[in-house]
Amino acid sequence: MTVGPHPKPWPEGPQYDVDLLENGDTRNVVDKYRYWNREAIVADLDQYRHSFHVAVENWEHDFNIGTVVRNANAFMAKAVHIVGKRRWNRRGAMVTDRYQHVFHHASVKEFVEWSVAEAVTIIGIDNIPGSVPIENSALPKDCVLVFGQEGPGLSDEMIQATTQILAITQYGSTRSINAGVASGIAMYEWLSQHIN
């Protein structure tokens, strides 16, 4: 929702953007952050982010990454990790990538080294043989939920790097759901287990 110029007297504080106060705020942000500058919003969100991360393998320029980033912002993931190609289509993120920490890892090996250094458990989300239903599984508090490329799913190298592979139970005729949808379901499941 767009809001116009802020009536005077203007609120005071380093979080406010003079240009937004004067000309209005057209961004898709919650009311709390109206007229705030981007840096102040990120700093405030950083105080409340949850301890889970999300990651997407990006070997063929996956168009679902923007949706994953948008979901990560909505569910307050600590960060998003792109494994593989650095470039991704940001349109689906609806500018939420401005408020979300997004990191790039050129290879699975580099990603695994990060997870070990940060003591973050790698959990794969894919419906491959041997996977366990996510709704019957305990998700670690400090983890990274990894989603594969649309179509081929998780790479063999990433599967080897995971502690476990969890699947989202489906009831229809299609074999899989896209990574954007899957990420929202998996993040919500983490929240349902760890947030009162």
Secondary structure, 3 states (H helix, E strand, C coil): CCECCCCCCCCCCCCECHHHHHHCECCCCCHHHCCECHHHHHHHHHCCCCCCEEEEEECCCCCCHHHHHHHHHHCCCCCEEEEECCCCCHHHHCCHHHCCCEEEECCHHHHHHHHHHHCCEEEEECCCCCCEEHHHCCCCCCEEEEECECCCECCHHHHHHCCEEEECCCCCCCCCCCHHHHHHHHHHHHHHHHCC
